[in-house]
Amino acid sequence: VIGVYMPTPESLRNFMATNGKKVKELLLARFYEVYRRMAFLAGKRKDIPKELWERYGFTFDIPNGFAYTAIDSHFVAFAKHYPDRFIFIFWDDTTRTLDPDSIVALRDSLTEKYYEGDYVLKGYWRAKQDTFLGYQAVKITGAWQNDRRIMGGPFRLYAFNRKGRFYMVDLGVYYPEEIYKFGYIMRLEVIARTLRFRD
């Protein structure tokens, strides 16, 4: 909670016009800190981040309890159960246009291959221009579904170009017993925002 006290409504409006961005940044920083503590409450794995760094030149902080679910030349995925949460990163050795429809189609092709047929529900996603770790990105949020496994849930992804490469970082949750899954997506986002590169 942040309290802003001003003598008049006009002075409050002036203060927020000048300092609103900073107030928002302070709130978001606190917000992410709360979810960071929740995400890493059980501690961090040491082996997976080291392997990623040595093999691919990037790494994440990975909480205890997460394990690999897929490893390929340009794709790595991790998951944790109870509830099911998963993160993948895909990268390409060339840049791509950050067109939302193309990004969703790419996600569908990857999840068809690595997630046994997941796809983005048409009409249940939205995209916006954003930044991710300081890079211009497209952020897509929506719902995924898997007809073969009769599953679905929320997802969020960031797609961006960096130093001649394209990256997609995707976060998803499957937790049918819980209506409000936002907290689980936020814990995954905190993990995703620990992404760092060797070069």
N, C-alpha and C positions, 0 to 999 in steps of 0.2 A: 504494500500500500504506500502510495506517495500522496502527501497532503500539500496542496498549494493554497496558501492563504494570501489574499489581497484585500485592500480596503474597499474596493468597489468592483462591480462586475466589469466595468470598462478596463480597469487596470489588470484584471484577470485575463480578459481577452487579449490585451496588448502583450502581457507576459507570455501567453500561450502562442501568440503569433510569432514572437521572437524565439521562444525556447521550446516550442512544442515538439520539435524533432528530437531535441536532447532528452526531454521527459520520456518520449516514446522509447528511445534507445535505452534509457535507464530501466524502464519497465521490462523491456524485452530481455535485457541482460539478466535481470533477476529471475524472470520467467525461465530462461534457459538454464540458469544455475540450479533452480529447483529440480528440473527434469534431469539435469546432468547427475545430480546426487542420486536420484532414483535409479537412473540407468546403470550407474556404476556402484551401487550399494554393495553388491556381492564381490566387488573387486574386478580387476582386469586380467585378461589372458596375456601372457608374455610370448607364447610360441607363435600364434597366428600373426600378430603384427610384425614380428621379426621375419617370418617366412614371406609375407607380402612385400616387405621392404627389400629383401634380398632378391626375390624372384621378379617382382614387377616394378620396383622403384617408387611405390607409394604404399601407404599403410593407413589403418584406422586404429583407434583404441577399441578393443573388442571386450565387452563384459564377460565375466565368467558365466558359463552356461551356454554360450553360443558355440556352434560348431560349423565346419564347412558342410555345405549341402551340394555344391558344384564347384569344380575348378576346371577351367579350360584356358586356352591361350589368350583370350580377351574377355573372359567372364569369370567372376568369382562371386559365390553366394554363401551367406551364413544364415543360420536360423537358431531359434530357441523355442522350446515348447512351453506350454502351460502359462499363458496362452501362446499360440503360435505367432511368432514375429520373425520377419525375414528381411534381409538387406541384400541387394546385389549391386555390383558395379560392373559395367560394361565399358570398354574403351576401344577406340579405333585409331589407327595410325594416320588418320587424315581428319580434317575438320568436316563438319556437317552443317547444313542449314538448320537453324533451330525453329523449324516449322512444326507446330504442335501436332498436326495430323500425321506427319512423317515420323515424329517421335513416338506417338502412340502405336503406329504400325510397326515400328522397330521393336518397341516393348512387347507387343503381341507376338512377334516372331521369336523373340528371346524366351518369353515365358512359355510359348508352345513347346520349345525345345527343352528348356531346363526345368520348367515347373509343371510339366505334364498337362499342358493345355490351358493354362490361365489366359484370360483375355480381358481387355478393358471393355466395360459395358458401354455401348453406344448411348449417348445422351446423358450419361452419368459421370462426365468428367469436365473439367474446365482447366484452362491454361492462362498463365499470365507471365509477363516479362518480370524477371526478378534478378537478384544476384545470389551467388552461392560461393562462399569463401572468397569474395571479392571479384568473381568472374561474372560477366553477363550470362544469364541463364534463362531458360524457360522452366517454369515450375508448373507441373501438372498434378492435380489432385482429382481423385475420383474413386470409382468402385471397380474391383476386379471380380471375375467369376470363373469357375471351372466346372463345366457341365459333367465331365467324366467323374470327378470326385465329389460333386455336389457340394461345392465350397464357394466362398466369396468373402469380400470384406473391403475395407478402405485401403487405398495406396496413395503414395505421394512420390513424385520423382523430380529430380533436377537434371537437366541436360545442359552441357556447356562445352565450349572449346577452350583448350589451354595449350599453348606452345605447339600448335600444329596437330593436336590430337583432340578427338571428341570423347567426352565422358558422359555416362548416364549413371546416376546413383538413384536406386529405387528402394522404397520402403513399403512394407505391407504387413497387414495384420489379419489373422483369422481367429475370431473369438466370438462365436455365435451367442454365447451365454450373456455377453455384455453388450448393452445398447451403446454406451458411450466409450468409443475406442480412441478418442483424441489423445488421451494421456499416453497410450502405447505408441501411437505414431510419433508423438513428441519425443519419447525416449529414443526411438530409432533415429529421429532427426538429430538429436544431440550426438549420437554415435557417428552419423554421417558427417557431421560438421567437425569431427576430429580428423578427417581426411587430410593428409599432407603428402607432399611429393619430394622426391630426392633432388630433382633438378630445379 
